[in-house]
Amino acid sequence: MKVGMDQMIVRRYDERDLSRIGLIHSRSRQAAYAGLVPPDALARVTPEEQVEVWRVRMATLPSPNAPLVVEVDGEVVGFAVGRLTPDTGAELTAIHVLPEHRGTGSGGSVFPPATQLRPMRFSRHCRPS
């Protein structure tokens, strides 16, 4: 998919993506919660800490799950995790993009590939964090 001059690709997660996922998750949280959470608490959400959090999450995801990453010009700028459920067909359980990629379509780009992972209904249920 072309976005302006950038090449955007959505692909399945690979363990080599963990360092970028840690960075993306920490920066996404810091941007989303600035002004809502004390700065010292946000400062503790480091990329290194998030790498370990996501290493455990990815290793213990029940099957079937669909972790995906979004690359722009070869650099991972976002990620999402979905899971199949008997009630809704599929749910998006996490989605994060680098703050500078918000509004570029990077986050929304995971929806079409996620629906193609399994021939099931994909529902977008969003709830505030």
C-alpha positions as CSV (number, residue, x, y, z in Angstrom):
1,M,0.0,0.0,0.0
2,K,1.4,3.4,-0.9
3,V,1.0,6.3,1.5
4,G,2.4,9.4,0.0
5,M,6.0,8.6,-0.8
6,D,6.3,5.9,1.8
7,Q,6.0,2.2,1.3
8,M,3.8,0.6,4.0
9,I,3.8,-3.2,4.6
10,V,1.8,-5.1,7.2
11,R,3.3,-8.5,8.1
12,R,3.3,-11.1,10.8
13,Y,5.4,-10.4,13.9
14,D,8.9,-11.9,14.2
15,E,10.9,-12.1,17.4
16,R,13.5,-9.8,15.8
17,D,10.8,-7.0,16.0
18,L,10.9,-7.0,19.8
19,S,13.2,-4.0,20.2
20,R,11.0,-1.9,18.0
21,I,7.9,-3.1,19.7
22,G,9.3,-2.0,23.1
23,L,10.2,1.4,21.7
24,I,6.8,1.8,20.0
25,H,4.8,0.7,23.0
26,S,6.7,3.0,25.4
27,R,6.5,6.0,23.2
28,S,2.9,5.4,22.3
29,R,2.0,5.2,26.0
30,Q,4.0,8.2,26.9
31,A,2.3,10.3,24.2
32,A,-1.2,8.9,25.0
33,Y,-1.0,9.5,28.8
34,A,0.9,12.8,28.9
35,G,-1.0,15.1,31.1
36,L,-3.1,12.3,32.6
37,V,-0.3,10.3,34.3
38,P,2.4,11.9,36.4
39,P,5.6,12.4,34.4
40,D,7.7,10.3,36.8
41,A,5.4,7.3,36.3
42,L,5.6,7.7,32.5
43,A,9.3,8.0,32.6
44,R,9.4,4.4,34.1
45,V,7.8,3.1,30.9
46,T,11.0,2.5,29.1
47,P,11.6,0.7,25.8
48,E,13.8,-1.9,27.6
49,E,11.0,-2.6,30.1
50,Q,8.5,-3.0,27.3
51,V,10.7,-5.4,25.3
52,E,10.6,-7.7,28.3
53,V,6.9,-7.3,28.8
54,W,6.2,-8.1,25.1
55,R,8.7,-10.9,25.0
56,V,6.6,-12.7,27.7
57,R,3.3,-11.7,26.1
58,M,4.3,-12.9,22.6
59,A,5.7,-16.2,24.0
60,T,2.6,-16.9,26.0
61,L,-0.1,-15.8,23.6
62,P,-2.7,-18.6,23.4
63,S,-3.3,-20.0,20.0
64,P,-4.7,-18.7,17.6
65,N,-3.4,-15.2,17.8
66,A,-2.2,-12.8,15.1
67,P,0.6,-10.4,16.1
68,L,1.3,-8.0,13.2
69,V,3.7,-5.2,12.6
70,V,3.5,-2.2,10.3
71,E,6.6,-1.2,8.4
72,V,7.1,2.1,6.6
73,D,10.1,2.2,4.3
74,G,11.5,-0.9,6.0
75,E,11.2,0.4,9.6
76,V,8.6,-1.0,12.1
77,V,6.4,1.9,13.1
78,G,3.5,0.1,14.7
79,F,2.1,-3.2,15.8
80,A,-1.1,-4.9,16.7
81,V,-2.2,-8.1,18.3
82,G,-5.5,-9.8,17.6
83,R,-7.1,-13.0,18.8
84,L,-9.8,-15.3,17.6
85,T,-12.7,-15.8,19.9
86,P,-15.9,-17.9,19.7
87,D,-18.0,-14.9,20.7
88,T,-16.9,-12.2,18.3
89,G,-14.9,-14.1,15.7
90,A,-11.8,-11.9,16.3
91,E,-10.8,-9.0,18.5
92,L,-8.0,-6.5,18.3
93,T,-6.4,-6.6,21.8
94,A,-3.5,-4.2,21.3
95,I,-2.6,-1.5,18.7
96,H,0.3,1.0,19.0
97,V,2.0,3.3,16.5
98,L,4.8,5.8,17.0
99,P,3.3,9.2,17.8
100,E,4.7,10.7,14.6
101,H,2.9,8.1,12.6
102,R,-0.6,8.8,14.1
103,G,-3.0,9.9,11.4
104,T,-1.0,8.4,8.6
105,G,-3.0,5.2,8.2
106,S,-0.4,3.0,9.9
107,G,-2.7,1.8,12.7
108,G,-5.7,1.2,10.4
109,S,-3.5,-0.7,7.9
110,V,-3.7,-3.8,10.2
111,F,-7.4,-4.3,9.7
112,P,-7.5,-5.7,6.1
113,P,-4.6,-8.2,6.7
114,A,-6.1,-9.2,10.0
115,T,-9.3,-10.2,8.3
116,Q,-7.4,-12.3,5.9
117,L,-5.6,-14.4,8.6
118,R,-8.7,-16.5,9.0
119,P,-12.0,-16.6,7.1
120,M,-13.9,-15.3,10.1
121,R,-15.8,-12.2,11.0
122,F,-13.5,-9.5,12.3
123,S,-15.2,-7.0,14.7
124,R,-13.6,-3.7,15.8
125,H,-14.5,-3.2,19.4
126,C,-12.8,-0.3,20.9
127,R,-12.8,0.6,24.6
128,P,-11.1,3.4,26.4
129,S,-7.9,2.4,28.2
